[in-house]
Amino acid sequence: MPRKKKGEGKKVRQNGEKPKRKKKSKARLSEVEIESYADEISKQLVSMLGLDIIKVDASSIKGFVSEIVTSIAESRATKPTINSIVKKVVSSKNNFMKAIASMLISNNEVNSRERLEFLISYAPELAGKASPMLYKTAKKLNLQDIIEDLRRLWNLYGRPTPVRCPRCGFNSVMPDLTCIVCNATLSEREIKDEIGFNELLNNIISTYNREVIYEIIHAGYVVFDGELKPPSMSNKDSMEIILHLNRKEKEALKKAVESYKQ
């Protein structure tokens, strides 16, 4: 019998390359399985994370959970178990709680002390930014301790301004004298009382020279950005409020100028 040629019956390598192996396909969850997983995991998480205290039920978080299940399943070569997904969510609890906090804010569903406390604890930066909305709920429920927490978070994460609103206590007065937290429209008199205007005006008299005082008298106003300043020192890049001088305040400045030694 003729002998087999060397290499006959074996796969021939082309260009010295090994034959490619077929990639193992991932064991993806079907849509029905994802739905089933999300239902069961949502129920477990509500109990485990205490979401029932803030009256968040399984149906409310099912959308988040479905996304998590899909993401985990797509990153694995084998099907994940319900327990493994639950453990993963619990291990990154803070991120999950922040997602719920964001949902409550977006849906304008922060309507109780429990939910306000939840936001302040798990998503302080979101609570700070959403203070104008959350303040209304806290005010309605007369939750002074919560309002104080919101003031602190507003200064850290919100849009604080140099002037504190005398109505709500937030640093939130805009140049047009409206408050972006409680929506009050304030008078210049209220602003002056809040910042201690008379004392600040006396400081200007003792700090600046005659020319600057003349400038203020002639202009009839000063600017405030945390400090009281003459118009020539205005900074357009900062949050400033213009405060006009009344007759009594102008007279005080004129007397100060007259008392200066020649």
DOKETI-33937 format. One line per 8 residues: number of its first residue (from 1); their letters; for each residue x, y, z of C-alpha. Coordinates in steps of 0.001 Angstrom, whole numbers. Layout:
REM DOKETI-33937
NUM	a	X Y Z  ...
END
This chain:
REM DOKETI-33937
1	mprkkkge	0 0 0  1219 3496 -762  2405 5450 2276  546 8619 3307  2333 11798 2539  3645 13737 5539  986 16060 6882  -1851 14344 5048
9	gkkvrqng	-5029 14174 7152  -3934 17165 9254  -5169 20764 8959  -2680 22758 6951  -1562 26009 8552  -1665 28948 6228  1147 31493 6502  2226 29798 9711
17	ekpkrkkk	-992 30837 11544  -2879 28532 13855  -6454 27806 12903  -8802 30227 14713  -11050 28884 17408  -14675 29809 17400  -15590 32341 20101  -17805 31071 22798
25	skarlsev	-21161 32841 22591  -22359 34547 25766  -25269 33029 27600  -27543 36058 27365  -30791 36378 29251  -33920 36502 27168  -36325 39429 27501  -38704 37192 29433
33	eiesyade	-35907 36212 31832  -34842 39844 32315  -38428 40743 33144  -38664 37890 35633  -35294 38726 37224  -36220 42416 37524  -39519 41603 39256  -37905 39357 41861
41	iskqlvsm	-34816 41514 42453  -36908 44688 42836  -38997 43045 45558  -35884 41911 47422  -34178 45302 47203  -37181 47224 48538  -37019 45147 51694  -33228 44908 52003
49	lgldiikv	-32557 48618 51447  -35480 49882 53502  -37128 51614 50567  -40534 50797 51980  -39838 53467 54653  -39951 56164 51972  -42868 54422 50261  -40927 53381 47174
57	dassikgf	-42293 50058 45902  -40895 47401 43593  -42687 48745 40531  -41029 52156 41022  -37497 50786 40803  -38091 48027 38267  -36828 50204 35405  -33469 50740 37149
65	vseivtsi	-33205 47086 38035  -33940 45939 34467  -31062 48088 33214  -28733 46630 35852  -29748 43051 35025  -29202 43653 31303  -25819 45284 31876  -24558 42487 34135
73	aesratkp	-25833 39756 31827  -24113 41299 28809  -20779 41482 30622  -20696 37801 31576  -20078 34599 29672  -22541 32718 31874  -25996 33623 33057  -25949 35523 36366
81	tinsivkk	-28134 34380 39241  -30654 36551 41004  -28615 36349 44210  -25417 37467 42486  -27161 40524 41031  -28726 41432 44364  -25312 41225 46038  -23798 43440 43356
89	vvssknnf	-26473 46111 43795  -26156 46041 47585  -22365 46366 47333  -22833 49610 45376  -25794 50741 47466  -24948 54459 47429  -25019 54664 43640  -28347 52861 43538
97	mkaiasml	-29809 55158 46196  -28623 58233 44278  -30405 56949 41194  -33616 56664 43210  -33086 60147 44662  -32665 61540 41154  -35868 59797 40076  -37835 61303 42978
105	isnnevns	-36566 64796 42180  -37193 64459 38434  -40744 63273 39065  -41335 65957 41719  -42207 63208 44205  -40327 64464 47267  -43416 64957 49398  -42599 63787 52932
113	rerlefli	-40048 64161 55730  -38813 60632 55045  -38069 61371 51414  -36406 64696 52244  -34182 62957 54791  -33424 60242 52238  -32210 62821 49711  -30111 64703 52250
121	syapelag	-28465 61465 53415  -27818 59685 50107  -27695 62493 47550  -26652 65733 49297  -25321 67283 46087  -28657 66663 44345  -30560 68006 47345  -28412 71144 47321
129	kaspmlyk	-29066 71836 43650  -32783 71102 44048  -33169 73245 47185  -35676 75685 45588  -38046 72780 44961  -37342 70930 48205  -37686 74100 50292  -41323 74425 49264
137	takklnlq	-42084 70928 50570  -40148 71457 53798  -41850 74821 54331  -45290 73325 53737  -44562 70572 56277  -42961 73095 58685  -39711 71122 58887  -37287 73744 60197
145	diiedlrr	-34444 71273 60756  -34710 70099 57145  -34740 73703 55912  -31526 74339 57838  -29916 71305 56191  -31041 72545 52777  -29496 75975 53428  -26178 74291 54170
153	lwnlygrp	-26353 72089 51060  -27401 75033 48894  -24211 76853 49893  -22148 73768 49050  -23770 72526 45838  -26351 75067 44693  -26036 78592 43342  -25445 80725 46438
161	tpvrcprc	-25374 84496 46042  -23744 87145 48268  -27045 88264 49784  -29118 86211 52194  -32848 86358 51614  -34583 87790 54728  -37696 85752 53916  -36317 82194 53579
169	gfnsvmpd	-32779 82519 54936  -30993 81179 51835  -28139 83011 50128  -30257 83362 47023  -31020 87004 46213  -30406 87903 42566  -29398 91312 41139  -33061 92041 40315
177	ltcivcna	-33833 91606 44046  -35795 88368 43574  -35075 85207 45558  -34452 82075 43498  -35443 79809 46396  -38679 81257 47790  -39511 83486 44762  -39945 86579 46936
185	tlsereik	-39489 90033 45393  -37578 92113 47913  -37230 95830 48504  -33887 97609 48720  -34773 98445 52314  -35012 94743 53177  -31649 94064 51518  -30026 96976 53337
193	deigfnel	-31324 95771 56688  -30108 92244 55925  -26518 93251 55102  -26187 95963 57744  -25992 98740 55166  -25419 101705 57521  -22392 100099 59119  -20964 99159 55704
201	lnniisty	-21502 102734 54504  -19600 104033 57522  -16770 101666 56639  -16642 103184 53148  -16410 106668 54678  -13497 105632 56884  -11744 103595 54149  -11905 105644 50947
209	nreviyei	-10735 109139 50087  -12780 112227 49257  -12822 111549 45491  -14421 108143 45982  -17066 109563 48319  -17847 112288 45772  -18203 109577 43135  -20766 107713 45247
217	ihagyvvf	-22753 110873 45996  -22808 111855 42326  -23778 108331 41154  -26396 107965 43856  -25743 104258 44401  -23215 101640 45517  -22736 97994 44541  -22671 94975 46842
225	dgelkpps	-21027 91635 46042  -20243 90603 49598  -18553 93973 50087  -19949 97456 49618  -18115 99257 46800  -18275 102460 44760  -19582 102098 41184  -16083 102409 39691
233	msnkdsme	-15072 99181 41457  -17941 97188 40002  -17005 93768 38616  -19306 92570 35859  -18090 88995 36316  -19385 88809 39893  -22914 88636 41290  -23626 92242 42276
241	iilhlnrk	-26629 94102 43608  -27075 97835 43079  -28328 99709 46141  -29464 103302 45751  -28808 105931 48393  -31728 107671 50075  -31610 111315 51169  -30423 110504 54692
249	ekealkka	-27589 108304 53396  -26455 110986 50927  -26456 113589 53679  -24258 111348 55837  -21741 111091 52983  -21777 114848 52377  -21113 115561 56049  -18238 113096 55970
257	vesykq	-16689 114867 52975  -17069 118289 54642  -15322 116990 57759  -12225 115948 55803  -9269 118233 56327  -8202 120241 53322
END
